[in-house]
């Protein structure tokens, strides 16, 4: 009996789908999804396939591994067969059915079905193996055909007659003698020697560059200490920041002292200027009086002459004192009439000196709480010279 392998495979798939459908009849959603999945693969089976699948399932449930003691339950199979014609969804679930603890007697048709099923499975497996073997043989044959074609092409190329180039004796070559060969060799040797000398010069230059680079690196490594430089610049940065903070704090007091000293010097300069203006005025008056002595009365002239004479004597006394001071100091290059009249009276000099001393005391008080590195100009300049 010939069995169609494709029909057996479809029947196995149909039996497997129906078994899953009967075991999960309580879940409508899962059964519908299984029907959609298998419907895309196989066609809807007819009544004969369904009946064969049910018989197989009943036979599988009836088989057990032990010998039956009671054979009275054979009527369960016909009853199940009777109900098999109904809708498969109306069958009760597995947990609601009565479990048979003894094996049921089998009919001739059932035994034939059991023998046919493994044969069909074996036949399908053998057909699959035969198909794979045929595919493998076809692939090997294709490879062999390609290799044979390649060899045939090589043989065809190698079988072509090779044309041997013949030397044309009719062409005349220039005459060659030992002198020409020697000259060419000498020229070639000269070129090679020049190239060799240029290469030697380049090599020596590269060697000198390498040596100078090594010495420069060694000098830089010995002369520069990065840790010390970093430490110095860091300390210098801190010093400058502290100096700026100190000066910002003391700048108001410094400006007040400068204003006081500027006012004192301005007052002294104004005193000198006013006195000089008065002296010039009296000298001019005295000269005018000398020119008009004959026109004025005696009493008036005496009064004016006494006042003017006192001013003139004061001027002359100051000049004499300056002259003596220059003589004591040894300054003999002075020209008369070019000295400045900047002498003060004792009272004015005492007032000026007292005010200047007060300003100096205030100046010292400004930097009393400051270290010498931040108030002494020499120390500050020394720090910046080290930086340079």
PALUMZA-653111 format. One record per residue (C-alpha): residue number from 1; residue in three letters; x, y negated, z negated. Coordinates in steps of 0.5 Angstrom, whole numbers, always signed. Last residue first. Example, Ala and Ser with C-alpha at 12.3 -4.5 7.8 and 13.67 -1.06 7.14 Angstrom:
2
@n: 2; res: SER; X: +27; Y: +2; Z: -14 $
@n: 1; res: ALA; X: +25; Y: +9; Z: -16 $
END
This chain:
388
@n: 388; res: UNK; X: +125; Y: -179; Z: -74 $
@n: 387; res: UNK; X: +121; Y: -176; Z: -80 $
@n: 386; res: UNK; X: +127; Y: -177; Z: -84 $
@n: 385; res: UNK; X: +127; Y: -184; Z: -82 $
@n: 384; res: UNK; X: +120; Y: -184; Z: -84 $
@n: 383; res: UNK; X: +122; Y: -182; Z: -91 $
@n: 382; res: UNK; X: +127; Y: -187; Z: -92 $
@n: 381; res: UNK; X: +123; Y: -192; Z: -90 $
@n: 380; res: UNK; X: +118; Y: -191; Z: -96 $
@n: 379; res: UNK; X: +124; Y: -190; Z: -101 $
@n: 378; res: UNK; X: +126; Y: -197; Z: -99 $
@n: 377; res: UNK; X: +120; Y: -200; Z: -99 $
@n: 376; res: UNK; X: +119; Y: -198; Z: -106 $
@n: 375; res: UNK; X: +111; Y: -197; Z: -108 $
@n: 374; res: UNK; X: +109; Y: -191; Z: -105 $
@n: 373; res: UNK; X: +116; Y: -187; Z: -107 $
@n: 372; res: UNK; X: +117; Y: -191; Z: -113 $
@n: 371; res: UNK; X: +110; Y: -187; Z: -116 $
@n: 370; res: UNK; X: +104; Y: -192; Z: -117 $
@n: 369; res: UNK; X: +101; Y: -194; Z: -124 $
@n: 368; res: UNK; X: +105; Y: -200; Z: -125 $
@n: 367; res: UNK; X: +104; Y: -202; Z: -118 $
@n: 366; res: UNK; X: +99; Y: -208; Z: -118 $
@n: 365; res: UNK; X: +102; Y: -210; Z: -125 $
@n: 364; res: UNK; X: +109; Y: -212; Z: -122 $
@n: 363; res: UNK; X: +105; Y: -217; Z: -117 $
@n: 362; res: UNK; X: +102; Y: -220; Z: -123 $
@n: 361; res: UNK; X: +108; Y: -221; Z: -126 $
@n: 360; res: UNK; X: +111; Y: -224; Z: -120 $
@n: 359; res: UNK; X: +105; Y: -229; Z: -119 $
@n: 358; res: UNK; X: +106; Y: -231; Z: -127 $
@n: 357; res: UNK; X: +113; Y: -233; Z: -125 $
@n: 356; res: UNK; X: +111; Y: -237; Z: -119 $
@n: 355; res: UNK; X: +107; Y: -241; Z: -123 $
@n: 354; res: UNK; X: +112; Y: -242; Z: -129 $
@n: 353; res: UNK; X: +117; Y: -244; Z: -123 $
@n: 352; res: UNK; X: +113; Y: -249; Z: -120 $
@n: 351; res: UNK; X: +111; Y: -253; Z: -126 $
@n: 350; res: UNK; X: +118; Y: -253; Z: -129 $
@n: 349; res: UNK; X: +120; Y: -256; Z: -122 $
@n: 348; res: UNK; X: +115; Y: -261; Z: -122 $
@n: 347; res: UNK; X: +117; Y: -263; Z: -129 $
@n: 346; res: UNK; X: +124; Y: -263; Z: -127 $
@n: 345; res: UNK; X: +123; Y: -267; Z: -121 $
@n: 344; res: UNK; X: +123; Y: -264; Z: -114 $
@n: 343; res: UNK; X: +129; Y: -264; Z: -109 $
@n: 342; res: UNK; X: +127; Y: -262; Z: -102 $
@n: 341; res: UNK; X: +130; Y: -268; Z: -98 $
@n: 340; res: UNK; X: +132; Y: -264; Z: -92 $
@n: 339; res: UNK; X: +139; Y: -266; Z: -90 $
@n: 338; res: UNK; X: +141; Y: -269; Z: -83 $
@n: 337; res: UNK; X: +143; Y: -276; Z: -85 $
@n: 336; res: UNK; X: +150; Y: -274; Z: -86 $
@n: 335; res: UNK; X: +153; Y: -268; Z: -82 $
@n: 334; res: UNK; X: +155; Y: -262; Z: -86 $
@n: 333; res: UNK; X: +161; Y: -258; Z: -84 $
@n: 332; res: UNK; X: +164; Y: -258; Z: -91 $
@n: 331; res: UNK; X: +160; Y: -253; Z: -94 $
@n: 330; res: UNK; X: +165; Y: -251; Z: -100 $
@n: 329; res: UNK; X: +160; Y: -249; Z: -105 $
@n: 328; res: UNK; X: +163; Y: -255; Z: -110 $
@n: 327; res: UNK; X: +163; Y: -260; Z: -104 $
@n: 326; res: UNK; X: +156; Y: -258; Z: -102 $
@n: 325; res: UNK; X: +153; Y: -259; Z: -109 $
@n: 324; res: UNK; X: +157; Y: -266; Z: -110 $
@n: 323; res: UNK; X: +153; Y: -268; Z: -103 $
@n: 322; res: UNK; X: +147; Y: -266; Z: -105 $
@n: 321; res: UNK; X: +147; Y: -270; Z: -112 $
@n: 320; res: UNK; X: +150; Y: -276; Z: -108 $
@n: 319; res: UNK; X: +143; Y: -276; Z: -104 $
@n: 318; res: UNK; X: +139; Y: -275; Z: -110 $
@n: 317; res: UNK; X: +142; Y: -281; Z: -113 $
@n: 316; res: UNK; X: +141; Y: -285; Z: -106 $
@n: 315; res: UNK; X: +134; Y: -284; Z: -106 $
@n: 314; res: UNK; X: +133; Y: -286; Z: -113 $
@n: 313; res: UNK; X: +137; Y: -292; Z: -112 $
@n: 312; res: UNK; X: +132; Y: -294; Z: -106 $
@n: 311; res: UNK; X: +126; Y: -293; Z: -110 $
@n: 310; res: UNK; X: +128; Y: -297; Z: -116 $
@n: 309; res: UNK; X: +131; Y: -302; Z: -111 $
@n: 308; res: UNK; X: +124; Y: -303; Z: -108 $
@n: 307; res: UNK; X: +121; Y: -304; Z: -114 $
@n: 306; res: UNK; X: +126; Y: -309; Z: -117 $
@n: 305; res: UNK; X: +126; Y: -312; Z: -110 $
@n: 304; res: UNK; X: +118; Y: -313; Z: -110 $
@n: 303; res: UNK; X: +118; Y: -317; Z: -116 $
@n: 302; res: UNK; X: +124; Y: -321; Z: -114 $
@n: 301; res: UNK; X: +121; Y: -323; Z: -108 $
@n: 300; res: UNK; X: +115; Y: -325; Z: -111 $
@n: 299; res: UNK; X: +118; Y: -329; Z: -116 $
@n: 298; res: UNK; X: +123; Y: -333; Z: -111 $
@n: 297; res: UNK; X: +118; Y: -335; Z: -106 $
@n: 296; res: UNK; X: +118; Y: -332; Z: -99 $
@n: 295; res: UNK; X: +120; Y: -335; Z: -92 $
@n: 294; res: UNK; X: +128; Y: -334; Z: -93 $
@n: 293; res: UNK; X: +127; Y: -327; Z: -95 $
@n: 292; res: UNK; X: +124; Y: -325; Z: -88 $
@n: 291; res: UNK; X: +129; Y: -320; Z: -85 $
@n: 290; res: UNK; X: +131; Y: -317; Z: -92 $
@n: 289; res: UNK; X: +123; Y: -316; Z: -94 $
@n: 288; res: UNK; X: +122; Y: -312; Z: -87 $
@n: 287; res: UNK; X: +128; Y: -308; Z: -89 $
@n: 286; res: UNK; X: +125; Y: -307; Z: -96 $
@n: 285; res: UNK; X: +118; Y: -305; Z: -93 $
@n: 284; res: UNK; X: +121; Y: -300; Z: -88 $
@n: 283; res: UNK; X: +125; Y: -297; Z: -94 $
@n: 282; res: UNK; X: +119; Y: -297; Z: -98 $
@n: 281; res: UNK; X: +114; Y: -293; Z: -93 $
@n: 280; res: UNK; X: +120; Y: -288; Z: -91 $
@n: 279; res: UNK; X: +120; Y: -286; Z: -99 $
@n: 278; res: UNK; X: +112; Y: -286; Z: -99 $
@n: 277; res: UNK; X: +112; Y: -281; Z: -93 $
@n: 276; res: UNK; X: +118; Y: -277; Z: -96 $
@n: 275; res: UNK; X: +114; Y: -276; Z: -103 $
@n: 274; res: UNK; X: +108; Y: -274; Z: -99 $
@n: 273; res: UNK; X: +111; Y: -269; Z: -95 $
@n: 272; res: UNK; X: +115; Y: -266; Z: -101 $
@n: 271; res: UNK; X: +108; Y: -266; Z: -105 $
@n: 270; res: UNK; X: +105; Y: -262; Z: -99 $
@n: 269; res: UNK; X: +110; Y: -257; Z: -98 $
@n: 268; res: UNK; X: +110; Y: -256; Z: -106 $
@n: 267; res: UNK; X: +102; Y: -255; Z: -105 $
@n: 266; res: UNK; X: +103; Y: -250; Z: -99 $
@n: 265; res: UNK; X: +108; Y: -246; Z: -103 $
@n: 264; res: UNK; X: +103; Y: -245; Z: -109 $
@n: 263; res: UNK; X: +97; Y: -244; Z: -104 $
@n: 262; res: UNK; X: +101; Y: -238; Z: -101 $
@n: 261; res: UNK; X: +103; Y: -235; Z: -107 $
@n: 260; res: UNK; X: +96; Y: -235; Z: -109 $
@n: 259; res: UNK; X: +94; Y: -232; Z: -103 $
@n: 258; res: UNK; X: +99; Y: -227; Z: -103 $
@n: 257; res: UNK; X: +97; Y: -225; Z: -110 $
@n: 256; res: UNK; X: +90; Y: -224; Z: -108 $
@n: 255; res: UNK; X: +92; Y: -220; Z: -101 $
@n: 254; res: UNK; X: +96; Y: -215; Z: -106 $
@n: 253; res: UNK; X: +90; Y: -214; Z: -111 $
@n: 252; res: UNK; X: +85; Y: -213; Z: -105 $
@n: 251; res: UNK; X: +90; Y: -208; Z: -101 $
@n: 250; res: UNK; X: +91; Y: -204; Z: -108 $
@n: 249; res: UNK; X: +86; Y: -198; Z: -106 $
@n: 248; res: UNK; X: +87; Y: -198; Z: -99 $
@n: 247; res: UNK; X: +95; Y: -198; Z: -100 $
@n: 246; res: UNK; X: +94; Y: -192; Z: -105 $
@n: 245; res: UNK; X: +90; Y: -188; Z: -100 $
@n: 244; res: UNK; X: +95; Y: -189; Z: -94 $
@n: 243; res: UNK; X: +101; Y: -187; Z: -98 $
@n: 242; res: UNK; X: +97; Y: -181; Z: -100 $
@n: 241; res: UNK; X: +95; Y: -179; Z: -93 $
@n: 240; res: UNK; X: +102; Y: -180; Z: -91 $
@n: 239; res: UNK; X: +105; Y: -176; Z: -96 $
@n: 238; res: UNK; X: +101; Y: -170; Z: -95 $
@n: 237; res: UNK; X: +103; Y: -170; Z: -87 $
@n: 236; res: UNK; X: +110; Y: -171; Z: -89 $
@n: 235; res: UNK; X: +109; Y: -165; Z: -94 $
@n: 234; res: UNK; X: +106; Y: -161; Z: -88 $
@n: 233; res: UNK; X: +111; Y: -163; Z: -83 $
@n: 232; res: UNK; X: +117; Y: -161; Z: -88 $
@n: 231; res: UNK; X: +114; Y: -154; Z: -89 $
@n: 230; res: UNK; X: +112; Y: -153; Z: -82 $
@n: 229; res: UNK; X: +119; Y: -155; Z: -80 $
@n: 228; res: UNK; X: +122; Y: -150; Z: -86 $
@n: 227; res: UNK; X: +118; Y: -144; Z: -83 $
@n: 226; res: UNK; X: +120; Y: -145; Z: -76 $
@n: 225; res: UNK; X: +127; Y: -145; Z: -77 $
@n: 224; res: UNK; X: +130; Y: -148; Z: -71 $
@n: 223; res: UNK; X: +138; Y: -148; Z: -70 $
@n: 222; res: UNK; X: +139; Y: -140; Z: -70 $
@n: 221; res: UNK; X: +133; Y: -138; Z: -66 $
@n: 220; res: UNK; X: +135; Y: -144; Z: -61 $
@n: 219; res: UNK; X: +142; Y: -142; Z: -60 $
@n: 218; res: UNK; X: +141; Y: -135; Z: -59 $
@n: 217; res: UNK; X: +135; Y: -136; Z: -54 $
@n: 216; res: UNK; X: +140; Y: -141; Z: -50 $
@n: 215; res: UNK; X: +145; Y: -136; Z: -50 $
@n: 214; res: UNK; X: +141; Y: -131; Z: -48 $
@n: 213; res: UNK; X: +139; Y: -135; Z: -42 $
@n: 212; res: UNK; X: +146; Y: -137; Z: -40 $
@n: 211; res: UNK; X: +148; Y: -130; Z: -40 $
@n: 210; res: UNK; X: +142; Y: -128; Z: -35 $
@n: 209; res: UNK; X: +143; Y: -134; Z: -31 $
@n: 208; res: UNK; X: +150; Y: -132; Z: -30 $
@n: 207; res: UNK; X: +148; Y: -125; Z: -28 $
@n: 206; res: UNK; X: +143; Y: -128; Z: -23 $
@n: 205; res: UNK; X: +149; Y: -132; Z: -20 $
@n: 204; res: UNK; X: +154; Y: -126; Z: -20 $
@n: 203; res: UNK; X: +148; Y: -122; Z: -16 $
@n: 202; res: UNK; X: +147; Y: -127; Z: -11 $
@n: 201; res: UNK; X: +154; Y: -128; Z: -10 $
@n: 200; res: UNK; X: +155; Y: -121; Z: -9 $
@n: 199; res: UNK; X: +149; Y: -120; Z: -4 $
@n: 198; res: UNK; X: +152; Y: -126; Z: +0 $
@n: 197; res: UNK; X: +158; Y: -122; Z: +0 $
@n: 196; res: UNK; X: +155; Y: -115; Z: +2 $
@n: 195; res: UNK; X: +151; Y: -119; Z: +8 $
@n: 194; res: UNK; X: +158; Y: -122; Z: +10 $
@n: 193; res: UNK; X: +161; Y: -115; Z: +10 $
@n: 192; res: UNK; X: +155; Y: -112; Z: +14 $
@n: 191; res: UNK; X: +155; Y: -117; Z: +19 $
@n: 190; res: UNK; X: +163; Y: -116; Z: +20 $
@n: 189; res: UNK; X: +162; Y: -109; Z: +21 $
@n: 188; res: UNK; X: +157; Y: -109; Z: +26 $
@n: 187; res: UNK; X: +161; Y: -114; Z: +30 $
@n: 186; res: UNK; X: +167; Y: -109; Z: +29 $
@n: 185; res: UNK; X: +163; Y: -103; Z: +31 $
@n: 184; res: UNK; X: +161; Y: -107; Z: +37 $
@n: 183; res: UNK; X: +168; Y: -109; Z: +39 $
@n: 182; res: UNK; X: +170; Y: -101; Z: +38 $
@n: 181; res: UNK; X: +165; Y: -99; Z: +43 $
@n: 180; res: UNK; X: +167; Y: -104; Z: +48 $
@n: 179; res: UNK; X: +174; Y: -102; Z: +47 $
@n: 178; res: UNK; X: +173; Y: -95; Z: +48 $
@n: 177; res: UNK; X: +170; Y: -95; Z: +54 $
@n: 176; res: UNK; X: +162; Y: -95; Z: +57 $
@n: 175; res: UNK; X: +160; Y: -96; Z: +64 $
@n: 174; res: UNK; X: +153; Y: -99; Z: +65 $
@n: 173; res: UNK; X: +148; Y: -94; Z: +67 $
@n: 172; res: UNK; X: +146; Y: -92; Z: +74 $
@n: 171; res: UNK; X: +139; Y: -89; Z: +75 $
@n: 170; res: UNK; X: +139; Y: -84; Z: +80 $
@n: 169; res: UNK; X: +140; Y: -78; Z: +75 $
@n: 168; res: UNK; X: +133; Y: -79; Z: +73 $
@n: 167; res: UNK; X: +132; Y: -75; Z: +66 $
@n: 166; res: UNK; X: +126; Y: -70; Z: +67 $
@n: 165; res: UNK; X: +120; Y: -71; Z: +62 $
@n: 164; res: UNK; X: +117; Y: -64; Z: +60 $
@n: 163; res: UNK; X: +110; Y: -64; Z: +61 $
@n: 162; res: UNK; X: +107; Y: -60; Z: +56 $
@n: 161; res: UNK; X: +102; Y: -55; Z: +59 $
@n: 160; res: UNK; X: +95; Y: -55; Z: +55 $
@n: 159; res: UNK; X: +95; Y: -48; Z: +51 $
@n: 158; res: UNK; X: +96; Y: -52; Z: +45 $
@n: 157; res: UNK; X: +90; Y: -57; Z: +46 $
@n: 156; res: UNK; X: +85; Y: -51; Z: +47 $
@n: 155; res: UNK; X: +88; Y: -47; Z: +41 $
@n: 154; res: UNK; X: +87; Y: -53; Z: +37 $
@n: 153; res: UNK; X: +80; Y: -53; Z: +39 $
@n: 152; res: UNK; X: +79; Y: -46; Z: +39 $
@n: 151; res: UNK; X: +81; Y: -46; Z: +31 $
@n: 150; res: UNK; X: +76; Y: -52; Z: +30 $
@n: 149; res: UNK; X: +70; Y: -48; Z: +33 $
@n: 148; res: UNK; X: +72; Y: -42; Z: +29 $
@n: 147; res: UNK; X: +72; Y: -46; Z: +23 $
@n: 146; res: UNK; X: +65; Y: -49; Z: +24 $
@n: 145; res: UNK; X: +62; Y: -42; Z: +26 $
@n: 144; res: UNK; X: +65; Y: -39; Z: +19 $
@n: 143; res: UNK; X: +62; Y: -44; Z: +15 $
@n: 142; res: UNK; X: +55; Y: -43; Z: +19 $
@n: 141; res: UNK; X: +56; Y: -36; Z: +18 $
@n: 140; res: UNK; X: +57; Y: -37; Z: +10 $
@n: 139; res: UNK; X: +51; Y: -41; Z: +10 $
@n: 138; res: UNK; X: +47; Y: -36; Z: +13 $
@n: 137; res: UNK; X: +49; Y: -31; Z: +9 $
@n: 136; res: UNK; X: +47; Y: -35; Z: +2 $
@n: 135; res: UNK; X: +40; Y: -37; Z: +5 $
@n: 134; res: UNK; X: +39; Y: -29; Z: +6 $
@n: 133; res: UNK; X: +42; Y: -27; Z: -1 $
@n: 132; res: UNK; X: +37; Y: -32; Z: -4 $
@n: 131; res: UNK; X: +31; Y: -30; Z: +0 $
@n: 130; res: UNK; X: +33; Y: -22; Z: -2 $
@n: 129; res: UNK; X: +33; Y: -24; Z: -9 $
@n: 128; res: UNK; X: +26; Y: -28; Z: -9 $
@n: 127; res: UNK; X: +23; Y: -22; Z: -5 $
@n: 126; res: UNK; X: +26; Y: -17; Z: -11 $
@n: 125; res: UNK; X: +23; Y: -22; Z: -16 $
@n: 124; res: UNK; X: +16; Y: -21; Z: -12 $
@n: 123; res: UNK; X: +17; Y: -14; Z: -12 $
@n: 122; res: UNK; X: +18; Y: -13; Z: -19 $
@n: 121; res: UNK; X: +13; Y: -17; Z: -21 $
@n: 120; res: UNK; X: +8; Y: -14; Z: -16 $
@n: 119; res: UNK; X: +10; Y: -7; Z: -19 $
@n: 118; res: UNK; X: +9; Y: -9; Z: -26 $
@n: 117; res: UNK; X: +2; Y: -11; Z: -24 $
@n: 116; res: UNK; X: +0; Y: -5; Z: -20 $
@n: 115; res: UNK; X: +1; Y: +0; Z: -26 $
@n: 114; res: UNK; X: -3; Y: -4; Z: -31 $
@n: 113; res: UNK; X: -8; Y: -5; Z: -25 $
@n: 112; res: UNK; X: -8; Y: +3; Z: -24 $
@n: 111; res: UNK; X: -9; Y: +4; Z: -31 $
@n: 110; res: UNK; X: -15; Y: -1; Z: -32 $
@n: 109; res: UNK; X: -18; Y: +3; Z: -26 $
@n: 108; res: UNK; X: -17; Y: +10; Z: -29 $
@n: 107; res: UNK; X: -21; Y: +7; Z: -35 $
@n: 106; res: UNK; X: -17; Y: +6; Z: -42 $
@n: 105; res: UNK; X: -19; Y: +8; Z: -49 $
@n: 104; res: UNK; X: -19; Y: +3; Z: -54 $
@n: 103; res: UNK; X: -13; Y: +2; Z: -59 $
@n: 102; res: UNK; X: -15; Y: +1; Z: -66 $
@n: 101; res: UNK; X: -15; Y: -5; Z: -70 $
@n: 100; res: UNK; X: -20; Y: -9; Z: -66 $
@n: 99; res: UNK; X: -21; Y: -16; Z: -68 $
@n: 98; res: UNK; X: -28; Y: -19; Z: -68 $
@n: 97; res: UNK; X: -28; Y: -26; Z: -65 $
@n: 96; res: UNK; X: -29; Y: -32; Z: -68 $
@n: 95; res: UNK; X: -21; Y: -34; Z: -69 $
@n: 94; res: UNK; X: -20; Y: -32; Z: -62 $
@n: 93; res: UNK; X: -26; Y: -37; Z: -59 $
@n: 92; res: UNK; X: -33; Y: -35; Z: -57 $
@n: 91; res: UNK; X: -34; Y: -35; Z: -50 $
@n: 90; res: UNK; X: -39; Y: -40; Z: -47 $
@n: 89; res: UNK; X: -33; Y: -44; Z: -43 $
@n: 88; res: UNK; X: -32; Y: -38; Z: -39 $
@n: 87; res: UNK; X: -39; Y: -38; Z: -36 $
@n: 86; res: UNK; X: -42; Y: -32; Z: -36 $
@n: 85; res: UNK; X: -40; Y: -26; Z: -31 $
@n: 84; res: UNK; X: -35; Y: -24; Z: -37 $
@n: 83; res: UNK; X: -41; Y: -22; Z: -42 $
@n: 82; res: UNK; X: -42; Y: -16; Z: -39 $
@n: 81; res: UNK; X: -35; Y: -14; Z: -38 $
@n: 80; res: UNK; X: -34; Y: -16; Z: -46 $
@n: 79; res: UNK; X: -40; Y: -11; Z: -47 $
@n: 78; res: UNK; X: -37; Y: -6; Z: -43 $
@n: 77; res: UNK; X: -30; Y: -7; Z: -47 $
@n: 76; res: UNK; X: -34; Y: -7; Z: -54 $
@n: 75; res: UNK; X: -37; Y: +0; Z: -52 $
@n: 74; res: UNK; X: -30; Y: +3; Z: -53 $
@n: 73; res: UNK; X: -31; Y: +2; Z: -60 $
@n: 72; res: UNK; X: -32; Y: +9; Z: -62 $
@n: 71; res: UNK; X: -25; Y: +11; Z: -61 $
@n: 70; res: UNK; X: -23; Y: +12; Z: -68 $
@n: 69; res: UNK; X: -16; Y: +14; Z: -70 $
@n: 68; res: UNK; X: -12; Y: +10; Z: -65 $
@n: 67; res: UNK; X: -5; Y: +11; Z: -64 $
@n: 66; res: UNK; X: +0; Y: +5; Z: -66 $
@n: 65; res: UNK; X: +3; Y: +0; Z: -62 $
@n: 64; res: UNK; X: -3; Y: -4; Z: -59 $
@n: 63; res: UNK; X: -7; Y: -5; Z: -53 $
@n: 62; res: UNK; X: -14; Y: -8; Z: -53 $
@n: 61; res: UNK; X: -12; Y: -15; Z: -52 $
@n: 60; res: UNK; X: -7; Y: -14; Z: -46 $
@n: 59; res: UNK; X: -13; Y: -10; Z: -43 $
@n: 58; res: UNK; X: -18; Y: -15; Z: -44 $
@n: 57; res: UNK; X: -13; Y: -20; Z: -41 $
@n: 56; res: UNK; X: -12; Y: -16; Z: -35 $
@n: 55; res: UNK; X: -19; Y: -15; Z: -34 $
@n: 54; res: UNK; X: -21; Y: -23; Z: -35 $
@n: 53; res: UNK; X: -15; Y: -24; Z: -29 $
@n: 52; res: UNK; X: -18; Y: -19; Z: -25 $
@n: 51; res: UNK; X: -25; Y: -22; Z: -25 $
@n: 50; res: UNK; X: -22; Y: -29; Z: -24 $
@n: 49; res: UNK; X: -19; Y: -27; Z: -18 $
@n: 48; res: UNK; X: -25; Y: -23; Z: -15 $
@n: 47; res: UNK; X: -29; Y: -30; Z: -17 $
@n: 46; res: UNK; X: -25; Y: -34; Z: -12 $
@n: 45; res: UNK; X: -19; Y: -38; Z: -14 $
@n: 44; res: UNK; X: -19; Y: -46; Z: -14 $
@n: 43; res: UNK; X: -12; Y: -47; Z: -10 $
@n: 42; res: UNK; X: -5; Y: -48; Z: -12 $
@n: 41; res: UNK; X: +0; Y: -53; Z: -14 $
@n: 40; res: UNK; X: -5; Y: -60; Z: -15 $
@n: 39; res: UNK; X: -10; Y: -56; Z: -18 $
@n: 38; res: UNK; X: -5; Y: -53; Z: -24 $
@n: 37; res: UNK; X: -4; Y: -60; Z: -27 $
@n: 36; res: UNK; X: -12; Y: -62; Z: -26 $
@n: 35; res: UNK; X: -14; Y: -56; Z: -29 $
@n: 34; res: UNK; X: -9; Y: -56; Z: -35 $
@n: 33; res: UNK; X: -11; Y: -64; Z: -36 $
@n: 32; res: UNK; X: -18; Y: -61; Z: -37 $
@n: 31; res: UNK; X: -17; Y: -56; Z: -41 $
@n: 30; res: UNK; X: -13; Y: -61; Z: -46 $
@n: 29; res: UNK; X: -19; Y: -66; Z: -46 $
@n: 28; res: UNK; X: -24; Y: -60; Z: -47 $
@n: 27; res: UNK; X: -21; Y: -58; Z: -54 $
@n: 26; res: UNK; X: -25; Y: -52; Z: -57 $
@n: 25; res: UNK; X: -24; Y: -48; Z: -50 $
@n: 24; res: UNK; X: -16; Y: -47; Z: -52 $
@n: 23; res: UNK; X: -15; Y: -39; Z: -52 $
@n: 22; res: UNK; X: -20; Y: -39; Z: -46 $
@n: 21; res: UNK; X: -16; Y: -44; Z: -42 $
@n: 20; res: UNK; X: -9; Y: -42; Z: -43 $
@n: 19; res: UNK; X: -11; Y: -35; Z: -41 $
@n: 18; res: UNK; X: -14; Y: -38; Z: -35 $
@n: 17; res: UNK; X: -8; Y: -42; Z: -33 $
@n: 16; res: UNK; X: -4; Y: -35; Z: -34 $
@n: 15; res: UNK; X: -8; Y: -31; Z: -30 $
@n: 14; res: UNK; X: -8; Y: -36; Z: -24 $
@n: 13; res: UNK; X: -1; Y: -37; Z: -24 $
@n: 12; res: UNK; X: +0; Y: -29; Z: -24 $
@n: 11; res: UNK; X: -6; Y: -29; Z: -18 $
@n: 10; res: UNK; X: -2; Y: -34; Z: -14 $
@n: 9; res: UNK; X: +5; Y: -30; Z: -15 $
@n: 8; res: UNK; X: +1; Y: -24; Z: -13 $
@n: 7; res: UNK; X: -2; Y: -27; Z: -6 $
@n: 6; res: UNK; X: +5; Y: -30; Z: -4 $
@n: 5; res: UNK; X: +8; Y: -23; Z: -5 $
@n: 4; res: UNK; X: +3; Y: -20; Z: -1 $
@n: 3; res: UNK; X: +2; Y: -12; Z: -3 $
@n: 2; res: UNK; X: +3; Y: -7; Z: +2 $
@n: 1; res: UNK; X: +0; Y: +0; Z: +0 $
END
